[in-house]
Amino acid sequence: MQDFEIVYARKPSASDYYFNPQVGFLSVNQTLQSNDVLAVAYQYSYNGQIYQVGEFAADVPPIPRSVQVRDLPRYYISNC
């Protein structure tokens, strides 16, 4: 069983997204296609403890030109 896929990926530039650190909101400035993948990793602190969601490039062994992502369920938000 194969639980990964080899894809072309790039690190977005600062103009590709907007992040509001006070509320933890991330907004992408362009429409993602159905076959696009958006990978996000972040750290936050709560009661003096640091938590991490996802993996940063510095946390995994260097593999030339590769990124490891885990496929999560898609959530659609509609304006009701």
C-alpha positions in Angstrom: 0.0 0.0 0.0 1.3 3.4 -1.0 0.3 6.3 1.3 2.2 9.0 -0.5 2.5 10.7 -3.8 5.3 12.5 -5.6 4.3 16.0 -6.5 5.8 19.2 -7.6 5.8 21.7 -4.7 7.0 25.2 -4.0 7.3 27.4 -1.0 4.8 30.3 -1.4 6.0 33.9 -1.3 4.7 36.4 1.2 2.4 37.8 -1.5 0.7 34.4 -2.1 -1.1 34.5 1.3 -2.1 36.6 4.3 -1.7 35.5 7.9 -3.2 37.1 10.9 -1.2 35.9 13.9 -3.6 37.3 16.5 -6.4 35.0 15.4 -4.4 32.3 13.6 -6.2 32.9 10.3 -4.5 32.0 7.0 -6.0 33.2 3.7 -4.6 32.2 0.3 -4.6 34.9 -2.3 -5.4 32.7 -5.3 -7.9 29.9 -6.0 -6.6 26.4 -5.5 -7.5 23.9 -8.2 -9.0 20.5 -7.3 -5.6 18.8 -7.8 -3.6 21.4 -5.8 -2.3 20.6 -2.3 -1.8 23.2 0.5 0.5 22.0 3.3 0.7 24.0 6.5 2.7 23.4 9.7 2.6 25.7 12.7 3.5 26.0 16.3 1.6 27.6 19.1 1.9 28.0 22.9 -0.8 27.4 25.5 -0.2 27.8 29.2 3.6 28.0 28.6 3.7 24.8 26.7 4.7 24.8 23.0 2.7 22.6 20.6 3.4 21.8 17.0 1.0 20.7 14.2 2.7 19.2 11.1 6.4 18.9 10.3 8.8 21.6 9.5 11.6 21.1 6.9 14.2 21.4 9.7 12.6 18.5 11.5 13.0 15.8 8.8 16.2 14.5 7.1 17.2 16.5 4.0 15.9 14.9 0.9 16.7 17.0 -2.2 13.7 18.9 -3.5 11.1 17.0 -1.5 8.3 17.8 1.0 6.4 15.2 3.0 2.8 16.0 3.6 -0.1 14.0 5.2 -3.4 14.0 3.4 -6.2 15.4 5.6 -9.9 15.4 4.8 -11.0 18.5 2.9 -13.3 20.9 4.5 -15.4 23.3 2.5 -16.6 26.5 4.0 -19.6 28.2 2.4 -21.0 31.6 3.1 -24.5 30.9 4.3 
